[in-house]
Amino acid sequence: MRALMLPLDDLIKPLLTPVSLLLVFRLGRAAVRYWDARVAAGQVVGTCRTLSSTALVVCASHPELVDSLARWICLYPLVVKNFLRPPTRQGWQPERRRAHQRLEVGPLLDEAAADELLSANGDAAPVLVLNRLRSLALRAAVELELEPTIRASAYHQINGYIDGLTTAWGVMERINATPLPFVYVVHLRTLLVIYLLAWHLDALATHGWSALPPLVVVSWALLGIEAASVECERPFMWEANHLALGRMGVTVARNVATTLRQTQRFQDAPCRISELQTEAEDLGNSDWRMEL
């Protein structure tokens, strides 16, 4: 066998360079996608925080507007998470996931409104929340008893924040829907398997069974790079290595509750938002952790 593999040695070793470059490119692209997803998720949290701070303070004289804005701002991260996550999960029945989603919504919506939101297909739920926020922004611009220039400026600013939420959702949607081309992945995996097979045969023929332990370690490392790329390429799944999207909703709920308390004018609305925060914290310490 050694005599058979020796002439092929000069053909096998040069394969390491293209295989390494392909693996580095694959892992690099997956890391960029993961980082972009993290940035977009942070943009959702930051924009919701700024939107709530601006809108709730500007509308402080209208408790009904404040209450509605607070509810729909808290709902946005939840519907984005539900949109990005796969519709099915191993070991979960659809009824169980629906129950978890209803528990997340909590007291923010009544049963009829919650059913309408959770029954929306595809991108209908995030669009519904965005449309409600835009409607409330327009209503605030019309009903606020402020100078026209101030109302126009507030409407423009609030609408800009809603545009930012739409953009962040679009970035995460693009990452989730456009993995690397299938032909590239298949080509890389085929070349990697051919290289490892030829390298194993050459090493065993040259060094005997003593070469097996280092071969296993190096093969594990190379295959692990490909596996890590697959894991990070679409970071919105259910696994532990993916983004904890549910924490966006918990963070936004806490921020909105803080803003409401600091207005020191409304007692009812802060109570309802605080209930959502308490439920999210309780669920975060239970079997709901993977849902985060």
Secondary structure, DSSP 8 states (H G I E B T S, - for coil): -HHHHGGGHHHHGGGHHHHHHHHHHHHHHHHHHHHHHHHHHHHHHHHHHHHHHHHHHHTTT-HHHHHHHHHHHHHHHHHHHHHHS-S--TT--HHHHHHHHHHHHGGGS-HHHHHHHHT--TTHHHHHHHHHHHHHHHHHHHH--S-HHHHHHHHHHHHHHHHHHHHHHHHHHHHHH--S-HHHHHHHHHHHHHHHHHHHHHHHHHHGGGGHHHHHHHHHHHHHHHHHHHHHHSTTSSSTTS--THHHHHHHHHHHHHHHHHH-S-SHHHHHHHHHHHHHHHHHTTGGGGG-
